[in-house]
Amino acid sequence: MKSVLLTIVLCFGVLCSCSQQQNAIAVNPLTYSDSPDPDVLRVGDDYYLVTTTMYFCPMVPIMHSKDLVHWRIVSYVTPDLGDADQYLLKNGRNAYGKGQWATSLQYHNGYFYVLFITNDLHKTFIYRTKDAMQSNWEQVSVIDDFFHDASLLFDEDGRNYVVFGNRELRVVELESDLSGVKEGGVNELIVDFNPEGFNLCAEGTRFYHIGDYYYLLEIDWPRGGHRTERCWRSSSITGPYEQKVVCDGTIGGRGDGVAQGAIVETQHGDWYSIIFQDHGAVGRVITLQPVTWVDGWPIFGDDTKPLESFEVNLPASGKEYVWDNDDFNKKDLALVWQWNHKPLDGCWSINSERKGWLRLTTGQLATGISDARNTLTQRTVGPKCASIVKMDASGLKDGDFAGICTFQSNRIAIGVKAEDGDRFIQATVEGFRRPLEVLSHIPVEDDVVFLRLDYDFTDDTATMAYSYDRKTWLQIDYKLQMRFTLDYFTGYRTGLFCFATEQLGGYADFDYFHQQIIQ
C-alpha cells in the first residue's frame, strides 16, 4: 500500500513540475548579434539554424535550439573554401563582403544538407551530414553555376529543385545526386517582379511545398520605405504564382524593416518565422515572429506587423551561445570564435606554448589589420557591451603591432607597437577611404597590459582604453562613429590581432577575453 501511495505522490510531483514549466518568451532581437540570412528547420524536437558569416573561418555556422528562442553555435560546415589568394590575404586580394552567402538548410533521408554560393568564386557549394552537431560536413558537389540567394527543395516527387535570383526568380532542377543542373530538367523563370520605385525586389528566397501549394518567401525594399516580406504561391512549381505581403513593419523604434528568413512548423503544429532586421553597426539581428495561416497565406506577427515580444508555445530551454568569455585554458578554439579569412595554422596556439594563454605568432607580413592573417574575431552584442583582454607583448619584434580592434572597415584599434627596441601603447583609427591615423603613441610601463573596447549600439559609437591593473582605465580621447558598410558586409566584431610589418616570428599572448553586457 505504501509503495502505491509513493508512486502516486511521485507521479503527481512530476505532473506538477511539468505544469509549472514556463514557456519561452521571445524578446526581439533574439541574440542581439550579427546573424544575417537565416534559414531554419526542425528535426524531431530539435531546431537548427544557419546564418551567413561570409569570409570568416571556419565557415557556415550551425546553431541549435529547443525553444526557437535560445540559440547555440554547435558546429561549422567547413573550415574554409580552399587556398585562393583572396582567402589567404595574398597579393593584395581579400574576400571582404564575399565568401559564403545566404545558405539554404534542408533535411532529407536522414541527412542535413546546406547549399550556398560564394560571391567571389561564383560557384555553388553543397554539403551534407548525418549529425549537424558535428563540424566538417561531407562536400557533395561544387556546381559551376551562381545561384544567387538560393533555396534548395527536396520535393515529394523525389526530384530536387533550386529557386534563386533577384527581381527575376528561376527554378532549376538538379541531378538526383546534386552534382549539377539536370539536363532537360525544369529550368524556368517563375517570378518577374521589378516595379518602379524599389531598391531591390524578390531577393533572399526561401522555397517550400506545403499542402497543395508551392510557396516562395522573398524580400522587397520600396525606395523611401523599409524592407517587407512578400509571399508567392502556386499549385504548380512552374506557376503561375500569385502574391501577398506577409510582413510589413519595424521594431525597436528603428526604421529598418523586419524581413528575409524562413518559416518552420513546431512539433505541436504551430508555425513561426525567423527573419532578420538591419540593426545598424551591430549587424543584422534575427527576430522570431508567430505565423498564422489565413486563407492559405502565412501571415507574420500581428496581421503582418512584427512583434517586439510574445510567448512561444515551447518550454524555455537552454541559453544563448553566440558569444562568450574565454580564458583560453582548453585544447580547442571555442565555437564562438572565427578567424578573419583562412588562418595560418602553425602560427597560433591555445593552452600549449603557454599554458592558459592564446598565442598569436606572425607568419605573413601585413600592411595593417585588413590584410593581417590570424586575426581572431567574435561577435559583439547589443545594446551595449565591453570587450576586455589581458595581453603580454613581451614577444613582439620591431614592426609588430598587437592588440584588439573593432572589426569592420571603419575601425579603431588599441594595442602595443614595437619600434626600435621600444614598445608603445598605440591607438589608431582608419576607415573606408580613410587613411590610418595614429591617435596615441605612449611608452609602455609594463609589457602586460589590459585593453578595452566599449560599444554602444544605441548610437553606434565605440571608445577604447588601456590599463595596467584593470582598475584604473586610461581613456583614449576619441569616439568612433561605427557604420555598417557593404565593403565588409558584416556587423562589428572584436578582433584580437598580432601582425608584422618588418620581420616574422614575433608573438603576443592573450590571457583571456571577457565580453560583458553593459546595463
C-alpha positions as CSV (number, residue, x, y, z in Angstrom):
1,M,0.0,0.0,0.0
2,K,2.8,2.4,0.9
3,S,4.6,1.7,-2.4
4,V,1.4,2.5,-4.3
5,L,0.9,5.8,-2.4
6,L,4.6,6.7,-3.0
7,T,4.1,6.0,-6.8
8,I,1.0,8.3,-6.8
9,V,2.9,11.0,-4.9
10,L,5.9,10.8,-7.3
11,C,3.7,10.9,-10.4
12,F,1.7,13.9,-9.0
13,G,5.0,15.6,-8.3
14,V,6.2,15.1,-11.9
15,L,2.9,16.3,-13.3
16,C,3.1,19.4,-11.1
17,S,6.7,20.1,-12.2
18,C,5.7,19.8,-15.9
19,S,2.7,22.0,-15.4
20,Q,4.9,24.7,-13.8
21,Q,7.4,24.6,-16.6
22,Q,7.4,28.0,-18.3
23,N,7.1,28.6,-22.0
24,A,9.9,30.5,-23.7
25,I,9.4,34.3,-24.1
26,A,10.7,35.7,-27.4
27,V,12.2,39.2,-26.9
28,N,13.3,40.6,-30.2
29,P,16.0,40.7,-31.4
30,L,16.8,37.2,-30.1
31,T,20.6,37.2,-29.7
32,Y,21.2,40.9,-30.5
33,S,24.2,39.9,-32.5
34,D,25.0,39.7,-36.2
35,S,23.2,36.7,-37.7
36,P,22.0,37.5,-41.2
37,D,20.2,35.5,-43.9
38,P,18.8,32.8,-41.6
39,D,17.3,29.5,-42.6
40,V,15.7,27.2,-40.0
41,L,14.3,23.7,-39.9
42,R,13.1,21.2,-37.3
43,V,14.1,17.6,-37.0
44,G,12.0,15.9,-34.2
45,D,12.1,18.2,-31.2
46,D,15.3,20.0,-32.3
47,Y,15.6,23.2,-34.3
48,Y,18.6,24.1,-36.5
49,L,19.6,27.5,-37.9
50,V,22.2,28.6,-40.4
51,T,23.4,32.1,-40.9
52,T,25.9,34.0,-43.1
53,T,29.4,34.9,-41.9
54,M,30.9,35.3,-45.4
55,Y,34.7,35.4,-45.2
56,F,35.2,34.3,-41.6
57,C,36.7,30.9,-40.9
58,P,35.5,28.3,-40.1
59,M,32.5,28.8,-42.4
60,V,28.8,28.3,-42.3
61,P,27.8,28.3,-38.6
62,I,25.1,25.9,-37.5
63,M,23.0,26.9,-34.4
64,H,20.7,24.6,-32.4
65,S,17.7,25.3,-30.2
66,K,14.9,23.5,-28.3
67,D,12.6,26.5,-28.0
68,L,13.3,28.7,-31.0
69,V,14.5,31.5,-28.7
70,H,17.8,30.4,-27.2
71,W,20.3,29.6,-29.9
72,R,23.8,28.0,-29.6
73,I,26.5,27.6,-32.1
74,V,27.1,23.8,-32.3
75,S,29.2,23.3,-35.5
76,Y,30.6,24.7,-38.7
77,V,30.1,23.1,-42.1
78,T,33.6,23.6,-43.4
79,P,36.8,25.1,-42.1
80,D,37.4,27.1,-45.3
81,L,36.9,27.2,-49.1
82,G,40.5,26.5,-50.2
83,D,43.6,28.4,-50.9
84,A,42.7,31.1,-53.4
85,D,44.6,34.3,-52.8
86,Q,41.6,36.2,-51.5
87,Y,41.1,33.7,-48.7
88,L,44.8,33.8,-47.8
89,L,45.0,37.6,-47.9
90,K,47.8,37.4,-50.5
91,N,48.8,39.5,-53.5
92,G,46.5,42.4,-52.4
93,R,43.4,40.2,-52.5
94,N,40.7,39.6,-49.9
95,A,37.2,38.1,-49.6
96,Y,35.6,41.0,-47.7
97,G,31.9,41.2,-48.5
98,K,32.1,37.9,-50.3
99,G,32.6,34.2,-49.4
100,Q,29.6,32.2,-48.1
101,W,26.3,33.9,-48.8
102,A,22.6,33.1,-47.8
103,T,22.8,29.4,-47.1
104,S,19.8,27.1,-47.6
105,L,19.4,24.4,-44.9
106,Q,17.4,21.2,-45.6
107,Y,16.9,17.7,-44.1
108,H,16.3,14.7,-46.4
109,N,16.5,11.0,-46.0
110,G,18.5,11.1,-42.8
111,Y,20.9,13.8,-43.9
112,F,21.2,17.5,-43.3
113,Y,22.1,19.5,-46.4
114,V,23.4,23.0,-47.0
115,L,23.6,24.9,-50.3
116,F,25.3,28.2,-50.6
117,I,27.1,30.4,-53.2
118,T,30.4,32.2,-53.0
119,N,30.3,35.7,-54.3
120,D,33.9,35.6,-55.4
121,L,34.4,32.2,-56.8
122,H,30.9,32.4,-58.5
123,K,30.2,28.7,-57.6
124,T,27.5,26.9,-55.7
125,F,28.6,24.5,-52.9
126,I,26.5,21.6,-51.4
127,Y,27.5,19.8,-48.2
128,R,25.7,17.1,-46.1
129,T,26.0,15.3,-42.8
130,K,24.0,12.9,-40.6
131,D,24.9,14.8,-37.5
132,A,24.5,18.6,-37.6
133,M,26.0,18.9,-34.1
134,Q,29.5,18.0,-35.6
135,S,31.7,20.2,-37.7
136,N,33.3,19.5,-41.1
137,W,30.5,18.1,-43.3
138,E,30.9,16.0,-46.4
139,Q,31.2,18.0,-49.6
140,V,28.6,16.7,-52.1
141,S,29.3,18.9,-55.1
142,V,30.7,22.2,-56.4
143,I,28.5,23.5,-59.2
144,D,29.8,25.9,-61.8
145,D,26.6,28.0,-61.6
146,F,25.9,31.1,-59.5
147,F,22.5,30.6,-57.7
148,H,22.1,33.9,-56.0
149,D,20.3,33.7,-52.6
150,A,19.2,30.2,-53.4
151,S,16.8,27.9,-51.7
152,L,17.0,24.1,-52.1
153,L,13.9,21.9,-52.1
154,F,13.7,18.1,-52.0
155,D,10.2,17.7,-53.4
156,E,7.7,14.9,-52.6
157,D,8.0,13.5,-56.1
158,G,11.7,12.7,-55.5
159,R,13.1,15.5,-57.6
160,N,15.4,18.3,-56.4
161,Y,15.0,21.9,-57.2
162,V,16.7,25.3,-56.5
163,V,15.0,28.6,-56.7
164,F,17.3,31.7,-56.9
165,G,17.6,35.2,-58.3
166,N,17.0,38.8,-57.8
167,R,13.9,40.5,-59.3
168,E,13.8,37.5,-61.6
169,L,13.3,34.2,-59.8
170,R,14.1,31.0,-61.6
171,V,13.6,27.4,-60.7
172,V,16.1,24.8,-61.9
173,E,16.1,21.1,-61.4
174,L,19.2,19.4,-60.1
175,E,20.5,15.9,-60.8
176,S,19.4,13.2,-58.4
177,D,23.0,13.2,-56.9
178,L,23.0,17.0,-56.7
179,S,26.1,17.2,-59.0
180,G,24.7,19.9,-61.2
181,V,21.7,21.1,-63.2
182,K,19.8,18.3,-64.7
183,E,19.9,18.2,-68.5
184,G,16.4,18.5,-69.9
185,G,15.0,19.2,-66.4
186,V,12.9,22.1,-65.2
187,N,14.6,25.4,-65.8
188,E,12.1,28.3,-65.9
189,L,11.5,31.9,-64.9
190,I,8.7,31.8,-62.4
191,V,8.6,35.3,-60.9
192,D,9.4,38.5,-62.8
193,F,8.9,41.3,-60.3
194,N,10.6,44.6,-61.0
195,P,8.2,47.5,-60.1
196,E,9.2,51.1,-60.3
197,G,10.4,52.8,-57.1
198,F,12.1,49.8,-55.4
199,N,15.7,49.5,-54.2
200,L,15.5,45.7,-54.5
201,C,12.9,43.1,-55.2
202,A,12.4,39.4,-55.0
203,E,15.6,38.6,-53.1
204,G,16.6,36.3,-50.2
205,T,14.3,33.5,-51.4
206,R,13.0,30.6,-49.3
207,F,11.1,27.8,-51.1
208,Y,8.5,25.4,-49.7
209,H,6.0,22.8,-50.7
210,I,3.3,22.9,-48.1
211,G,0.0,21.2,-48.7
212,D,-1.4,22.0,-52.1
213,Y,0.9,25.0,-52.7
214,Y,4.5,25.9,-53.5
215,Y,5.5,28.9,-51.5
216,L,8.2,31.5,-52.2
217,L,9.2,33.9,-49.4
218,E,11.3,36.9,-50.5
219,I,12.1,40.5,-49.6
220,D,11.4,43.8,-51.3
221,W,12.6,47.2,-50.4
222,P,10.4,50.2,-51.6
223,R,12.5,53.3,-52.1
224,G,12.0,55.6,-49.1
225,G,10.4,52.8,-47.1
226,H,11.6,49.7,-45.3
227,R,12.1,46.0,-46.1
228,T,9.0,43.9,-46.4
229,E,8.4,40.2,-46.7
230,R,6.4,39.0,-49.7
231,C,5.0,35.5,-50.4
232,W,4.2,34.0,-53.7
233,R,2.2,30.7,-54.1
234,S,1.2,28.4,-56.9
235,S,-0.3,24.9,-57.2
236,S,2.4,24.2,-59.8
237,I,6.1,24.5,-59.3
238,T,6.4,26.5,-62.5
239,G,3.5,28.8,-61.8
240,P,1.6,30.9,-62.4
241,Y,2.3,32.5,-58.9
242,E,0.1,34.9,-57.0
243,Q,1.5,37.2,-54.3
244,K,0.8,38.8,-51.0
245,V,2.8,40.9,-48.5
246,V,3.0,38.9,-45.3
247,C,5.3,41.1,-43.1
248,D,5.4,44.9,-43.2
249,G,6.7,46.8,-40.2
250,T,9.6,47.7,-37.9
251,I,10.6,47.0,-34.3
252,G,12.8,48.6,-31.7
253,G,12.0,52.2,-32.7
254,R,14.0,51.8,-35.8
255,G,13.1,52.5,-39.4
256,D,14.5,49.2,-40.6
257,G,12.0,46.6,-41.7
258,V,11.9,43.0,-40.5
259,A,12.3,40.7,-43.5
260,Q,14.3,37.9,-45.1
261,G,14.3,34.5,-43.5
262,A,12.3,31.3,-43.1
263,I,9.3,29.6,-41.6
264,V,9.1,26.4,-39.5
265,E,6.4,24.2,-38.0
266,T,6.8,23.0,-34.5
267,Q,6.1,19.5,-33.2
268,H,2.8,20.9,-31.8
269,G,1.6,22.2,-35.2
270,D,2.4,25.9,-34.5
271,W,4.2,28.0,-37.1
272,Y,6.9,30.6,-36.6
273,S,9.3,32.7,-38.7
274,I,12.9,33.6,-38.1
275,I,13.7,36.7,-40.1
276,F,16.3,39.4,-39.7
277,Q,16.4,43.2,-39.2
278,D,19.1,45.5,-40.2
279,H,20.2,47.0,-36.9
280,G,23.0,49.4,-37.6
281,A,26.6,48.7,-36.6
282,V,25.8,45.6,-34.6
283,G,24.8,44.0,-37.8
284,R,21.7,42.1,-38.9
285,V,19.9,40.6,-36.0
286,I,17.4,37.7,-36.0
287,T,13.8,38.0,-34.8
288,L,11.2,35.4,-34.1
289,Q,7.6,36.0,-35.2
290,P,4.5,33.9,-34.9
291,V,2.9,32.8,-38.2
292,T,-0.8,32.5,-38.7
293,W,-2.3,30.8,-41.8
294,V,-5.0,33.0,-43.3
295,D,-6.7,31.7,-46.4
296,G,-3.7,29.7,-47.2
297,W,-1.2,32.5,-46.6
298,P,1.5,32.6,-43.9
299,I,0.9,35.9,-42.1
300,F,3.7,37.1,-39.8
301,G,3.4,38.8,-36.5
302,D,0.1,40.6,-35.7
303,D,-1.6,40.9,-39.1
304,T,1.8,41.5,-40.8
305,K,3.1,43.8,-38.0
306,P,6.2,42.3,-36.3
307,L,6.0,41.8,-32.6
308,E,8.6,43.1,-30.0
309,S,7.9,40.1,-27.7
310,F,5.5,37.2,-27.2
311,E,5.1,33.8,-25.6
312,V,6.3,30.8,-27.7
313,N,4.4,27.6,-27.3
314,L,7.5,25.7,-26.4
315,P,9.1,25.1,-23.0
316,A,12.0,27.5,-22.3
317,S,15.2,25.6,-22.7
318,G,19.0,26.3,-22.7
319,K,20.8,29.6,-23.1
320,E,22.4,31.6,-25.9
321,Y,25.9,30.8,-27.1
322,V,26.8,33.0,-30.0
323,W,29.4,35.0,-27.9
324,D,31.2,34.1,-24.7
325,N,34.1,34.8,-22.4
326,D,37.2,32.8,-22.9
327,D,40.1,32.1,-20.5
328,F,42.0,30.1,-23.2
329,N,42.5,27.1,-20.9
330,K,41.1,24.5,-23.2
331,K,42.7,22.5,-26.0
332,D,40.4,23.6,-28.9
333,L,39.2,27.0,-30.0
334,A,35.7,27.8,-28.7
335,L,32.9,27.7,-31.3
336,V,32.1,31.4,-30.8
337,W,35.5,32.4,-32.4
338,Q,36.1,32.8,-36.1
339,W,39.3,33.8,-37.9
340,N,39.3,36.7,-40.4
341,H,39.9,34.7,-43.5
342,K,41.8,31.3,-43.5
343,P,44.3,31.1,-40.7
344,L,47.9,30.1,-40.7
345,D,47.5,27.0,-38.5
346,G,51.2,26.9,-37.4
347,C,51.1,30.4,-36.1
348,W,48.6,30.2,-33.2
349,S,48.1,28.0,-30.2
350,I,45.8,27.7,-27.2
351,N,47.0,26.4,-23.8
352,S,50.1,24.7,-25.3
353,E,53.0,27.0,-26.0
354,R,52.0,28.9,-22.9
355,K,49.5,27.3,-20.5
356,G,46.2,29.1,-20.2
357,W,47.1,31.7,-22.9
358,L,46.3,32.2,-26.6
359,R,49.4,32.9,-28.6
360,L,49.3,34.7,-32.0
361,T,52.6,34.4,-33.9
362,T,53.3,36.4,-37.0
363,G,53.8,34.3,-40.1
364,Q,53.0,36.6,-43.0
365,L,53.9,40.3,-43.4
366,A,50.9,42.7,-43.4
367,T,50.3,46.4,-44.1
368,G,47.6,46.6,-41.4
369,I,44.7,44.9,-39.8
370,S,42.8,44.5,-43.1
371,D,45.4,42.1,-44.5
372,A,46.7,40.6,-41.2
373,R,46.4,36.8,-41.1
374,N,45.3,35.1,-37.9
375,T,43.1,37.9,-36.6
376,L,40.6,36.2,-34.2
377,T,37.1,37.6,-34.1
378,Q,34.0,37.3,-32.0
379,R,30.6,38.9,-32.4
380,T,29.7,41.9,-30.2
381,V,26.3,42.1,-28.5
382,G,23.8,44.9,-28.1
383,P,22.6,47.2,-26.9
384,K,25.9,47.9,-25.1
385,C,28.9,45.8,-24.3
386,A,32.6,45.9,-23.5
387,S,35.4,43.7,-24.7
388,I,38.4,43.3,-22.4
389,V,41.7,41.4,-22.9
390,K,44.8,40.9,-20.9
391,M,47.8,40.8,-23.2
392,D,51.5,40.2,-22.8
393,A,53.5,42.0,-25.5
394,S,57.0,40.9,-24.5
395,G,57.3,38.6,-27.5
396,L,56.9,41.3,-30.1
397,K,59.6,42.1,-32.6
398,D,60.3,45.5,-34.2
399,G,57.5,46.5,-36.6
400,D,54.9,44.3,-34.8
401,F,51.5,45.6,-33.6
402,A,49.3,43.6,-31.4
403,G,46.0,44.3,-29.6
404,I,42.3,44.5,-30.2
405,C,40.1,46.3,-32.7
406,T,36.6,47.0,-33.7
407,F,36.5,44.8,-36.7
408,Q,34.8,46.5,-39.7
409,S,36.3,48.6,-42.4
410,N,35.7,51.8,-40.3
411,R,37.5,50.9,-37.1
412,I,39.6,51.7,-34.1
413,A,42.4,49.6,-32.6
414,I,44.4,49.8,-29.4
415,G,47.5,47.7,-28.5
416,V,51.2,47.7,-28.3
417,K,53.5,48.7,-31.1
418,A,57.2,47.6,-31.1
419,E,59.7,50.1,-32.6
420,D,63.5,50.3,-32.4
421,G,63.7,48.1,-29.4
422,D,61.0,50.1,-27.5
423,R,57.2,49.4,-27.0
424,F,54.4,51.9,-27.1
425,I,50.7,51.9,-26.3
426,Q,49.3,52.8,-29.8
427,A,45.7,53.7,-30.7
428,T,44.7,54.1,-34.3
429,V,41.6,54.9,-36.4
430,E,41.0,54.1,-40.1
431,G,38.1,53.6,-42.4
432,F,36.6,53.1,-45.8
433,R,38.7,55.5,-47.9
434,R,40.1,57.0,-44.7
435,P,43.9,56.6,-44.2
436,L,45.3,55.3,-41.0
437,E,45.7,57.9,-38.2
438,V,47.7,57.3,-35.1
439,L,45.8,58.7,-32.1
440,S,48.3,58.0,-29.3
441,H,51.8,56.7,-29.1
442,I,52.8,56.4,-25.4
443,P,55.7,54.5,-24.0
444,V,54.5,51.4,-22.1
445,E,55.0,51.0,-18.4
446,D,54.8,47.2,-18.5
447,D,54.7,44.5,-21.2
448,V,51.5,43.1,-19.6
449,V,48.5,45.4,-20.4
450,F,44.7,45.3,-20.3
451,L,42.9,46.6,-23.4
452,R,39.3,47.6,-23.6
453,L,36.7,48.5,-26.3
454,D,33.3,49.8,-25.3
455,Y,30.4,49.5,-27.8
456,D,27.2,51.5,-27.7
457,F,24.8,50.3,-30.3
458,T,22.1,52.8,-29.3
459,D,24.1,55.5,-31.1
460,D,26.7,53.2,-32.9
461,T,29.7,54.6,-31.1
462,A,32.8,52.9,-29.7
463,T,35.7,54.0,-27.4
464,M,38.9,52.5,-26.3
465,A,41.0,52.4,-23.1
466,Y,44.0,50.7,-21.5
467,S,45.1,49.8,-18.0
468,Y,48.0,48.1,-16.1
469,D,45.8,46.8,-13.3
470,R,42.3,46.6,-14.8
471,K,41.2,49.1,-12.1
472,T,42.4,52.4,-13.4
473,W,41.5,52.8,-17.1
474,L,43.2,55.4,-19.3
475,Q,40.8,56.5,-21.9
476,I,41.8,57.4,-25.5
477,D,40.3,60.7,-26.4
478,Y,38.4,59.5,-29.5
479,K,34.9,58.2,-30.2
480,L,34.4,56.2,-33.3
481,Q,31.1,56.6,-35.2
482,M,30.6,53.0,-36.3
483,R,29.0,52.3,-39.6
484,F,27.7,49.1,-41.2
485,T,29.4,49.2,-44.6
486,L,28.9,47.0,-47.5
487,D,32.6,46.5,-48.3
488,Y,32.8,44.2,-45.3
489,F,29.0,43.5,-45.1
490,T,29.1,42.2,-41.5
491,G,28.3,43.6,-38.2
492,Y,31.0,44.8,-35.8
493,R,33.1,42.2,-34.0
494,T,36.0,42.5,-31.7
495,G,39.3,41.3,-33.3
496,L,42.4,40.1,-31.5
497,F,45.4,40.7,-33.8
498,C,49.2,40.5,-34.0
499,F,50.8,41.3,-37.3
500,A,54.3,42.0,-38.5
501,T,55.4,44.8,-40.9
502,E,59.1,44.1,-40.9
503,Q,60.1,40.6,-39.8
504,L,58.3,37.4,-38.9
505,G,58.3,35.3,-35.7
506,G,57.1,37.8,-33.1
507,Y,54.1,37.0,-31.0
508,A,51.6,38.3,-28.5
509,D,50.0,36.3,-25.7
510,F,46.4,36.8,-24.6
511,D,45.5,35.5,-21.1
512,Y,41.7,36.0,-21.5
513,F,38.9,37.6,-23.4
514,H,36.0,38.9,-21.4
515,Q,32.9,40.4,-23.0
516,Q,30.2,41.9,-20.8
517,I,26.8,43.4,-21.4
518,I,26.6,46.9,-20.0
519,Q,23.3,47.9,-18.5
